[in-house]
Every structure is written in C-alpha cells, then in structure tokens.
C-alpha cells in the first residue's frame, strides 16, 4: 500500500465514534488499466461532521520536509466551499519525519498566492498550521482527530 493510501486509512481509523466521516470514492482513471478521458474529480478525500460543523479534508502524504504546491489541485474548489461556512483544509503528512499538519485552505491560498516558492516548507507549516497529535504504531499512526476538530472550532 502506498503512503498516501496508508495515511488515508490511518485518518479514517482515527475517527472517534461520535464523529461522522465519509470517504469520497476515488475516480475511475485506473479502471481496467485504461485511461478515462472524462475523469470524475472529487472536491476532497473526506467529509467530516462534528458538533454541528461540516469539514472537508484533502489528505496529502509526502516524503521530505516540504510538500510541492503541484500536489494540491483541489484548492480552488475548497476555497469556494469555505465561503459557505464549511471548514476546509489540507491534512499534510510529512512521512519521513512522522509529522502531520492541518492547514486551513484560506491560509494555504494566501501562502500560494504570495510566494515564488514551488513548495510549502516545514517551517511555514510549523508557524501557520495546526500540528496534529500522532501516536506512532509499528507501521501505522493514530491521529488525534478529536483534538484537531476542537482546535479548529476554537479558531472560529
């Protein structure tokens, strides 16, 4: 299993029982080894509902101490959804250093539009994102999703 799929499974498995979580289905581009010309594209990976608030999470896992801007393609759609009082953001796993960050989509867009850099560095994440609690297991990780959701709500 690739690191992105493992991260998605770890996120799903970290959702507490009192939180609704829905994983959008992946597209059909790999169907029967072919290339679908009109690929369906989801706004994000997960829809989460907690304490009367709706969240959209796009999950990205990357090696190294930064994540390329080119990896994040849903930012315009997430920005639009955020205008409807939906909490939209990116969950970024820096797999080599076992750290996970939540970045509000509007903060990400401000960074993207104000930089000439081609990536989001660790230092920017440390200064501008919410670091998500991670408990390392043998192969997988457990994320403190409930703490994250409460910290996002505190920022309202």
C-alpha positions as CSV (number, residue, x, y, z in Angstrom):
1,X,0.0,0.0,0.0
2,X,1.4,3.4,-0.9
3,X,2.0,6.0,1.8
4,X,-1.0,8.2,0.6
5,X,-3.4,5.3,0.9
6,X,-1.9,4.3,4.3
7,X,-2.4,7.9,5.5
8,X,-6.0,7.9,4.4
9,X,-6.6,4.6,6.2
10,X,-4.9,5.9,9.3
11,X,-7.1,9.1,9.2
12,X,-10.3,7.0,8.8
13,X,-9.3,4.6,11.6
14,X,-8.6,7.6,13.9
15,X,-12.1,9.0,13.7
16,X,-14.0,8.7,17.0
17,X,-17.4,7.0,17.2
18,X,-19.2,10.4,17.8
19,X,-17.9,11.9,14.6
20,X,-19.4,11.2,11.2
21,X,-16.9,10.6,8.4
22,X,-17.4,9.8,4.8
23,X,-14.7,8.9,2.3
24,X,-15.4,10.1,-1.2
25,X,-14.9,7.4,-3.8
26,X,-11.8,7.7,-6.0
27,X,-12.3,8.3,-9.7
28,X,-12.1,5.7,-12.4
29,X,-8.8,6.6,-14.1
30,X,-7.2,3.2,-13.3
31,X,-10.3,1.3,-14.3
32,X,-9.2,-1.9,-16.1
33,X,-5.7,-0.4,-16.7
34,X,-7.2,2.2,-19.1
35,X,-7.2,5.9,-19.0
36,X,-10.6,7.5,-18.5
37,X,-10.9,10.6,-20.6
38,X,-13.6,12.3,-18.5
39,X,-12.3,11.6,-15.0
40,X,-14.6,12.5,-12.2
41,X,-12.9,14.7,-9.7
42,X,-13.8,15.0,-6.0
43,X,-13.6,18.2,-4.0
44,X,-11.6,16.4,-1.3
45,X,-10.9,13.0,0.3
46,X,-13.1,13.2,3.4
47,X,-16.3,14.8,4.6
48,X,-16.5,15.0,8.4
49,X,-19.4,16.2,10.6
50,X,-18.9,17.1,14.2
51,X,-20.7,19.3,16.7
52,X,-22.9,20.9,14.1
53,X,-20.0,21.7,11.8
54,X,-19.1,20.4,8.4
55,X,-15.4,19.8,7.4
56,X,-13.8,19.0,4.1
57,X,-10.3,17.4,4.3
58,X,-7.9,16.8,1.5
59,X,-5.1,14.5,2.7
60,X,-1.6,14.6,1.3
61,X,1.3,12.5,2.3
62,X,4.8,13.4,1.1
63,X,8.4,12.5,1.9
64,X,10.9,15.1,2.9
65,X,10.4,18.4,4.8
66,X,8.1,20.2,2.4
67,X,5.2,19.4,0.0
68,X,5.2,20.7,-3.6
69,X,2.4,23.1,-4.5
70,X,1.8,21.0,-7.6
71,X,0.5,18.1,-5.4
72,X,-2.5,20.2,-4.3
73,X,-5.1,20.6,-7.0
74,X,-8.4,21.0,-5.2
75,X,-7.5,24.4,-3.6
76,X,-9.9,26.5,-5.7
77,X,-12.9,24.2,-5.1
78,X,-12.1,24.0,-1.3
79,X,-11.8,27.8,-1.2
80,X,-15.2,28.2,-2.8
81,X,-16.8,25.7,-0.4
82,X,-15.3,27.5,2.6
83,X,-17.4,30.6,1.7
84,X,-20.4,28.5,2.8
85,X,-19.1,28.2,6.3
86,X,-17.6,24.7,5.7
87,X,-14.3,24.2,7.4
88,X,-12.0,23.3,4.5
89,X,-8.4,22.3,4.8
90,X,-5.4,20.2,4.0
91,X,-4.1,17.4,6.2
92,X,-0.4,17.1,5.2
93,X,1.7,14.2,6.4
94,X,5.5,14.6,6.2
95,X,6.1,10.9,6.3
96,X,9.8,10.9,6.7
97,X,9.6,12.9,9.9
98,X,6.3,11.4,11.2
99,X,4.5,14.8,11.5
100,X,1.0,15.8,10.4
101,X,-0.3,19.3,9.9
102,X,-3.8,20.8,9.3
103,X,-3.7,23.9,7.1
104,X,-6.9,26.0,6.6
105,X,-7.5,26.3,2.9
106,X,-7.6,30.1,3.0
107,X,-4.2,30.2,4.8
108,X,-2.8,27.9,2.1
109,X,-4.2,30.0,-0.7
110,X,-2.7,33.2,0.8
111,X,0.7,31.4,1.0
112,X,0.4,30.1,-2.5
113,X,-0.5,33.5,-3.9
114,X,2.2,35.3,-2.1
115,X,5.3,33.1,-2.7
116,X,7.5,32.3,-5.6
117,X,8.4,29.0,-3.9
118,X,7.2,25.8,-5.5
119,X,6.6,24.1,-2.2
120,X,5.3,24.5,1.3
121,X,8.2,24.1,3.7
122,X,8.2,22.6,7.2
123,X,9.0,26.0,8.8
124,X,5.9,27.6,7.2
125,X,3.7,24.6,8.5
126,X,5.2,25.0,12.0
127,X,4.3,28.7,12.0
128,X,0.9,28.7,10.3
129,X,-0.7,25.3,10.6
130,X,-2.1,23.2,13.4
131,X,0.1,20.2,14.2
132,X,-2.0,17.1,14.7
133,X,-1.1,14.8,17.5
134,X,0.3,11.5,16.2
135,X,0.8,8.2,18.0
136,X,3.3,6.0,16.1
137,X,2.5,2.3,15.9
138,X,4.6,-0.4,14.3
139,X,3.6,0.6,10.7
140,X,0.7,2.9,11.0
141,X,-0.1,6.1,13.0
142,X,-3.1,7.1,15.1
143,X,-4.1,10.8,14.7
144,X,-5.8,12.8,17.4
145,X,-8.6,13.9,15.2
146,X,-11.0,14.9,18.0
147,X,-8.4,17.3,19.4
148,X,-7.9,18.7,15.9
149,X,-11.6,19.3,15.3
150,X,-11.9,21.1,18.6
151,X,-8.9,23.2,17.9
152,X,-10.4,24.2,14.5
153,X,-13.6,25.2,16.3
154,X,-11.7,27.3,18.8
155,X,-10.4,29.3,16.0
156,X,-13.9,30.5,15.0
